[in-house]
Amino acid sequence: MDDAIGEILNLLDQYEIADNTLVIFFSDNGGGSGADNQPLTGQKAMLHEGGIRVPCIVRYPGIIPQGTVCHEFLTSLEILPTLLNVADLPLPQETILDGFDMMPVITGHRESPRIEMFWQRRNDKAARVGRWKWVESDQGNGLFNLEDDISESNDLSTSHPEKLMEMKQHFARWQEKMEAAEARGPFRDY
């Protein structure tokens, strides 16, 4: 994979289009079974950070300074709006996207407006609001402060019952919103 990606980047340089080409490399999920996702807990098909947090590498010479690191909360929902903006293409009328153009965030011009994200995979549920994350899953339950515990090893459910309730309420509101929304794909009941 390294060689193939290198060949593509070299071709962009060779054809002198690298400065006008946004390259985004990321994964759809954490490492599969046998992968070492440390310090993250979990793996592919799990809602702990090891199953959903992925690296994202973005190259856009002249726009994104080489070697910079962005620690802001972003998701794959930001990819399409970013690509549309970079390509100067409008959204189709009446289209509502769940993401936003992340270019001002990854260039360091503003903080991410993303403050929450929700997941449901069969009976497994998770919510992230700010630094807090709640997971209810066959692979384990808990309330975690990701700012202090990226490995999700210290369950704070007992010591912060009010925060646990708040996270469940956030999830319930999101779930109601999703049920009321018009279906936008084949995976509504997945």
CYANA upper distance limits for C-alpha pairs under 8 A (distance plus 0.5 A):
  1 MET  CA      5 ILE  CA      6.58
  2 ASP  CA      6 GLY  CA      6.49
  3 ASP  CA      7 GLU  CA      6.66
  4 ALA  CA      8 ILE  CA      6.95
  5 ILE  CA      9 LEU  CA      6.78
  6 GLY  CA     10 ASN  CA      6.50
  7 GLU  CA     11 LEU  CA      6.65
  8 ILE  CA     12 LEU  CA      6.88
  9 LEU  CA     13 ASP  CA      6.96
  9 LEU  CA     18 ALA  CA      8.03
 10 ASN  CA     14 GLN  CA      6.52
 11 LEU  CA     15 TYR  CA      6.51
 12 LEU  CA     16 GLU  CA      6.51
 12 LEU  CA     17 ILE  CA      5.75
 12 LEU  CA     18 ALA  CA      5.25
 12 LEU  CA     21 THR  CA      8.31
 13 ASP  CA     17 ILE  CA      6.72
 13 ASP  CA     18 ALA  CA      5.77
 17 ILE  CA     21 THR  CA      6.75
 18 ALA  CA     22 LEU  CA      8.35
 18 ALA  CA     60 TYR  CA      7.99
 18 ALA  CA     61 PRO  CA      7.37
 19 ASP  CA     60 TYR  CA      7.01
 19 ASP  CA     61 PRO  CA      5.53
 19 ASP  CA     62 GLY  CA      7.02
 20 ASN  CA     60 TYR  CA      7.92
 20 ASN  CA     61 PRO  CA      8.22
 21 THR  CA     60 TYR  CA      6.76
 22 LEU  CA     58 VAL  CA      7.77
 22 LEU  CA     59 ARG  CA      6.44
 22 LEU  CA     60 TYR  CA      5.32
 23 VAL  CA     58 VAL  CA      6.12
 23 VAL  CA     59 ARG  CA      5.57
 23 VAL  CA     60 TYR  CA      6.98
 24 ILE  CA     56 CYS  CA      7.57
 24 ILE  CA     57 ILE  CA      6.37
 24 ILE  CA     58 VAL  CA      5.06
 24 ILE  CA     59 ARG  CA      7.09
 25 PHE  CA     56 CYS  CA      6.18
 25 PHE  CA     57 ILE  CA      5.61
 25 PHE  CA     58 VAL  CA      6.85
 26 PHE  CA     54 VAL  CA      7.29
 26 PHE  CA     55 PRO  CA      6.38
 26 PHE  CA     56 CYS  CA      4.95
 26 PHE  CA     57 ILE  CA      6.91
 27 SER  CA     54 VAL  CA      6.51
 27 SER  CA     55 PRO  CA      7.55
 27 SER  CA     56 CYS  CA      7.91
 28 ASP  CA     52 ILE  CA      8.25
 28 ASP  CA     54 VAL  CA      7.90
 29 ASN  CA     43 GLN  CA      8.49
 29 ASN  CA     44 LYS  CA      6.29
 29 ASN  CA     45 ALA  CA      8.19
 29 ASN  CA     51 GLY  CA      6.08
 29 ASN  CA     52 ILE  CA      5.48
 29 ASN  CA     53 ARG  CA      7.26
 29 ASN  CA     54 VAL  CA      6.73
 30 GLY  CA     37 ASN  CA      7.88
 30 GLY  CA     42 GLY  CA      8.47
 30 GLY  CA     43 GLN  CA      5.81
 30 GLY  CA     44 LYS  CA      5.43
 30 GLY  CA     49 GLU  CA      8.30
 30 GLY  CA     50 GLY  CA      5.74
 30 GLY  CA     51 GLY  CA      4.60
 30 GLY  CA     52 ILE  CA      5.90
 30 GLY  CA     53 ARG  CA      6.65
 30 GLY  CA     54 VAL  CA      6.38
 31 GLY  CA     35 ALA  CA      5.70
 31 GLY  CA     36 ASP  CA      7.75
 31 GLY  CA     37 ASN  CA      6.98
 31 GLY  CA     43 GLN  CA      5.83
 31 GLY  CA     44 LYS  CA      5.97
 31 GLY  CA     50 GLY  CA      7.60
 31 GLY  CA     51 GLY  CA      7.27
 32 GLY  CA     43 GLN  CA      6.01
 32 GLY  CA     44 LYS  CA      5.29
 33 SER  CA     43 GLN  CA      7.07
 33 SER  CA     44 LYS  CA      7.68
 35 ALA  CA     43 GLN  CA      7.98
 37 ASN  CA     41 THR  CA      7.38
 37 ASN  CA     42 GLY  CA      7.83
 37 ASN  CA     43 GLN  CA      7.53
 37 ASN  CA     50 GLY  CA      6.17
 38 GLN  CA     50 GLY  CA      8.20
 38 GLN  CA    151 SER  CA      8.10
 39 PRO  CA    150 ILE  CA      7.71
 39 PRO  CA    151 SER  CA      5.86
 40 LEU  CA     48 HIS  CA      8.31
 40 LEU  CA     49 GLU  CA      6.20
 40 LEU  CA     50 GLY  CA      5.23
 40 LEU  CA    150 ILE  CA      6.91
 40 LEU  CA    151 SER  CA      4.95
 40 LEU  CA    152 GLU  CA      7.76
 41 THR  CA     48 HIS  CA      6.47
 41 THR  CA     49 GLU  CA      6.49
 41 THR  CA     50 GLY  CA      5.40
 41 THR  CA     51 GLY  CA      8.29
 41 THR  CA    151 SER  CA      5.91
 41 THR  CA    152 GLU  CA      6.92
 41 THR  CA    153 SER  CA      8.25
 42 GLY  CA     46 MET  CA      6.44
 42 GLY  CA     47 LEU  CA      7.92
 42 GLY  CA     48 HIS  CA      5.85
 42 GLY  CA     49 GLU  CA      6.98
 42 GLY  CA     50 GLY  CA      4.83
 42 GLY  CA     51 GLY  CA      5.91
 43 GLN  CA     48 HIS  CA      8.04
 43 GLN  CA     49 GLU  CA      8.41
 43 GLN  CA     50 GLY  CA      5.26
 43 GLN  CA     51 GLY  CA      4.58
 43 GLN  CA     52 ILE  CA      8.33
 44 LYS  CA     50 GLY  CA      7.74
 44 LYS  CA     51 GLY  CA      4.93
 44 LYS  CA     52 ILE  CA      7.83
 45 ALA  CA     51 GLY  CA      6.49
 46 MET  CA     50 GLY  CA      7.98
 46 MET  CA     51 GLY  CA      5.33
 46 MET  CA     52 ILE  CA      7.76
 46 MET  CA    139 GLN  CA      7.72
 47 LEU  CA     51 GLY  CA      6.10
 47 LEU  CA     52 ILE  CA      6.60
 47 LEU  CA    119 TRP  CA      7.87
 47 LEU  CA    124 ASP  CA      7.85
 47 LEU  CA    125 LYS  CA      7.80
 47 LEU  CA    126 ALA  CA      6.88
 47 LEU  CA    135 VAL  CA      7.44
 47 LEU  CA    137 SER  CA      8.09
 48 HIS  CA     52 ILE  CA      7.15
 48 HIS  CA    135 VAL  CA      7.59
 48 HIS  CA    152 GLU  CA      7.98
 49 GLU  CA     53 ARG  CA      5.58
 49 GLU  CA    150 ILE  CA      8.13
 49 GLU  CA    151 SER  CA      7.90
 49 GLU  CA    152 GLU  CA      8.15
 50 GLY  CA     54 VAL  CA      8.47
 59 ARG  CA     64 ILE  CA      7.26
 59 ARG  CA     66 GLN  CA      8.16
 60 TYR  CA     64 ILE  CA      5.93
 61 PRO  CA     65 PRO  CA      7.48
 61 PRO  CA     66 GLN  CA      7.82
 63 ILE  CA    107 THR  CA      7.68
 64 ILE  CA     68 THR  CA      8.16
 64 ILE  CA    106 ILE  CA      7.81
 64 ILE  CA    107 THR  CA      5.93
 65 PRO  CA    107 THR  CA      7.90
 69 VAL  CA    106 ILE  CA      8.50
 70 CYS  CA    105 VAL  CA      8.30
 70 CYS  CA    106 ILE  CA      6.26
 70 CYS  CA    108 GLY  CA      8.06
 72 GLU  CA    105 VAL  CA      7.91
 72 GLU  CA    106 ILE  CA      8.46
 72 GLU  CA    111 GLU  CA      7.34
 72 GLU  CA    112 SER  CA      6.36
 73 PHE  CA    112 SER  CA      6.67
 73 PHE  CA    114 ARG  CA      6.63
 73 PHE  CA    115 ILE  CA      7.67
 74 LEU  CA     78 GLU  CA      7.44
 74 LEU  CA    102 MET  CA      8.12
 74 LEU  CA    112 SER  CA      7.44
 74 LEU  CA    114 ARG  CA      6.98
 75 THR  CA     79 ILE  CA      8.37
 75 THR  CA     99 GLY  CA      8.33
 76 SER  CA     99 GLY  CA      8.45
 77 LEU  CA     81 PRO  CA      8.41
 77 LEU  CA     97 LEU  CA      8.48
 77 LEU  CA     98 ASP  CA      6.73
 77 LEU  CA     99 GLY  CA      5.02
 77 LEU  CA    100 PHE  CA      7.86
 78 GLU  CA     82 THR  CA      6.64
 78 GLU  CA     98 ASP  CA      8.35
 78 GLU  CA     99 GLY  CA      4.91
 78 GLU  CA    100 PHE  CA      5.46
 78 GLU  CA    101 ASP  CA      6.37
 78 GLU  CA    102 MET  CA      6.43
 79 ILE  CA     83 LEU  CA      6.67
 79 ILE  CA     99 GLY  CA      8.10
 79 ILE  CA    100 PHE  CA      8.40
 79 ILE  CA    101 ASP  CA      7.87
 79 ILE  CA    102 MET  CA      8.03
 80 LEU  CA     84 LEU  CA      6.62
 80 LEU  CA     99 GLY  CA      8.18
 80 LEU  CA    101 ASP  CA      8.40
 81 PRO  CA     85 ASN  CA      6.65
 81 PRO  CA     97 LEU  CA      8.04
 81 PRO  CA     99 GLY  CA      6.99
 81 PRO  CA    100 PHE  CA      5.83
 81 PRO  CA    101 ASP  CA      5.42
 81 PRO  CA    102 MET  CA      8.37
 82 THR  CA     86 VAL  CA      6.64
 82 THR  CA    100 PHE  CA      7.23
 82 THR  CA    101 ASP  CA      4.58
 82 THR  CA    102 MET  CA      6.31
 82 THR  CA    103 MET  CA      6.92
 83 LEU  CA     87 ALA  CA      6.51
 83 LEU  CA    101 ASP  CA      8.31
 84 LEU  CA     88 ASP  CA      6.43
 84 LEU  CA     89 LEU  CA      5.49
 84 LEU  CA     90 PRO  CA      7.20
 84 LEU  CA     91 LEU  CA      7.91
 85 ASN  CA     89 LEU  CA      6.61
 85 ASN  CA     90 PRO  CA      8.07
 85 ASN  CA    101 ASP  CA      7.31
 91 LEU  CA     95 THR  CA      6.98
102 MET  CA    106 ILE  CA      6.75
102 MET  CA    112 SER  CA      8.06
103 MET  CA    107 THR  CA      6.52
104 PRO  CA    108 GLY  CA      6.76
104 PRO  CA    109 HIS  CA      5.56
104 PRO  CA    110 ARG  CA      6.31
105 VAL  CA    109 HIS  CA      6.34
105 VAL  CA    110 ARG  CA      5.58
105 VAL  CA    111 GLU  CA      6.13
105 VAL  CA    112 SER  CA      6.20
115 ILE  CA    128 ARG  CA      8.36
115 ILE  CA    129 VAL  CA      6.17
115 ILE  CA    130 GLY  CA      5.56
116 GLU  CA    127 ALA  CA      7.85
116 GLU  CA    128 ARG  CA      5.77
116 GLU  CA    129 VAL  CA      4.78
116 GLU  CA    130 GLY  CA      6.65
117 MET  CA    127 ALA  CA      6.40
117 MET  CA    128 ARG  CA      5.69
117 MET  CA    129 VAL  CA      7.17
118 PHE  CA    125 LYS  CA      8.26
118 PHE  CA    126 ALA  CA      6.31
118 PHE  CA    127 ALA  CA      4.97
118 PHE  CA    128 ARG  CA      6.81
118 PHE  CA    171 PHE  CA      7.25
118 PHE  CA    174 TRP  CA      7.92
119 TRP  CA    125 LYS  CA      6.21
119 TRP  CA    126 ALA  CA      5.62
119 TRP  CA    127 ALA  CA      6.86
120 GLN  CA    124 ASP  CA      6.10
120 GLN  CA    125 LYS  CA      5.03
120 GLN  CA    126 ALA  CA      6.99
121 ARG  CA    125 LYS  CA      7.11
121 ARG  CA    190 TYR  CA      7.41
122 ARG  CA    190 TYR  CA      6.90
123 ASN  CA    137 SER  CA      7.54
124 ASP  CA    135 VAL  CA      8.19
124 ASP  CA    136 GLU  CA      6.31
124 ASP  CA    137 SER  CA      4.91
124 ASP  CA    138 ASP  CA      7.26
125 LYS  CA    135 VAL  CA      6.36
125 LYS  CA    136 GLU  CA      5.70
125 LYS  CA    137 SER  CA      6.74
126 ALA  CA    133 LYS  CA      7.62
126 ALA  CA    134 TRP  CA      5.91
126 ALA  CA    135 VAL  CA      4.84
126 ALA  CA    136 GLU  CA      6.74
126 ALA  CA    171 PHE  CA      8.11
127 ALA  CA    133 LYS  CA      6.08
127 ALA  CA    134 TRP  CA      5.79
127 ALA  CA    135 VAL  CA      7.23
127 ALA  CA    167 MET  CA      7.15
127 ALA  CA    168 LYS  CA      8.27
127 ALA  CA    170 HIS  CA      8.02
127 ALA  CA    171 PHE  CA      6.54
128 ARG  CA    132 TRP  CA      6.12
128 ARG  CA    133 LYS  CA      4.81
128 ARG  CA    134 TRP  CA      7.03
128 ARG  CA    167 MET  CA      8.29
129 VAL  CA    133 LYS  CA      6.96
129 VAL  CA    167 MET  CA      7.91
131 ARG  CA    145 ASN  CA      6.17
131 ARG  CA    146 LEU  CA      5.78
131 ARG  CA    147 GLU  CA      6.06
132 TRP  CA    143 LEU  CA      7.74
132 TRP  CA    144 PHE  CA      6.28
132 TRP  CA    145 ASN  CA      5.25
132 TRP  CA    146 LEU  CA      6.50
132 TRP  CA    147 GLU  CA      8.41
133 LYS  CA    143 LEU  CA      6.25
133 LYS  CA    144 PHE  CA      5.66
133 LYS  CA    145 ASN  CA      6.93
133 LYS  CA    146 LEU  CA      7.30
133 LYS  CA    167 MET  CA      8.10
134 TRP  CA    141 ASN  CA      8.06
134 TRP  CA    142 GLY  CA      6.23
134 TRP  CA    143 LEU  CA      4.96
134 TRP  CA    144 PHE  CA      6.85
134 TRP  CA    164 LEU  CA      7.60
134 TRP  CA    167 MET  CA      6.91
134 TRP  CA    168 LYS  CA      8.15
135 VAL  CA    140 GLY  CA      7.83
135 VAL  CA    141 ASN  CA      5.60
135 VAL  CA    142 GLY  CA      5.85
135 VAL  CA    143 LEU  CA      7.07
136 GLU  CA    140 GLY  CA      7.05
136 GLU  CA    141 ASN  CA      4.98
136 GLU  CA    142 GLY  CA      7.19
137 SER  CA    141 ASN  CA      6.12
142 GLY  CA    155 ASP  CA      5.52
142 GLY  CA    156 LEU  CA      7.38
142 GLY  CA    157 SER  CA      6.54
143 LEU  CA    155 ASP  CA      5.71
143 LEU  CA    156 LEU  CA      5.61
143 LEU  CA    157 SER  CA      5.61
143 LEU  CA    164 LEU  CA      6.83
144 PHE  CA    149 ASP  CA      7.30
144 PHE  CA    152 GLU  CA      6.26
144 PHE  CA    153 SER  CA      8.37
144 PHE  CA    154 ASN  CA      7.04
144 PHE  CA    155 ASP  CA      6.16
144 PHE  CA    156 LEU  CA      6.39
144 PHE  CA    157 SER  CA      8.43
145 ASN  CA    149 ASP  CA      6.20
145 ASN  CA    150 ILE  CA      8.09
145 ASN  CA    152 GLU  CA      8.20
145 ASN  CA    156 LEU  CA      8.31
146 LEU  CA    150 ILE  CA      5.17
146 LEU  CA    151 SER  CA      8.23
146 LEU  CA    152 GLU  CA      7.51
149 ASP  CA    153 SER  CA      7.25
149 ASP  CA    154 ASN  CA      7.40
156 LEU  CA    160 HIS  CA      6.22
156 LEU  CA    161 PRO  CA      8.46
157 SER  CA    161 PRO  CA      6.01
157 SER  CA    163 LYS  CA      8.32
157 SER  CA    164 LEU  CA      6.35
160 HIS  CA    164 LEU  CA      6.88
161 PRO  CA    165 MET  CA      6.71
162 GLU  CA    166 GLU  CA      6.68
163 LYS  CA    167 MET  CA      6.63
164 LEU  CA    168 LYS  CA      6.83
165 MET  CA    169 GLN  CA      6.67
166 GLU  CA    170 HIS  CA      6.75
167 MET  CA    171 PHE  CA      6.77
168 LYS  CA    172 ALA  CA      6.64
169 GLN  CA    173 ARG  CA      6.69
170 HIS  CA    174 TRP  CA      6.77
171 PHE  CA    175 GLN  CA      6.57
172 ALA  CA    176 GLU  CA      6.68
173 ARG  CA    177 LYS  CA      6.69
174 TRP  CA    178 MET  CA      6.67
175 GLN  CA    179 GLU  CA      6.69
176 GLU  CA    180 ALA  CA      6.73
177 LYS  CA    181 ALA  CA      6.67
183 ALA  CA    188 ARG  CA      6.76
184 ARG  CA    188 ARG  CA      8.10
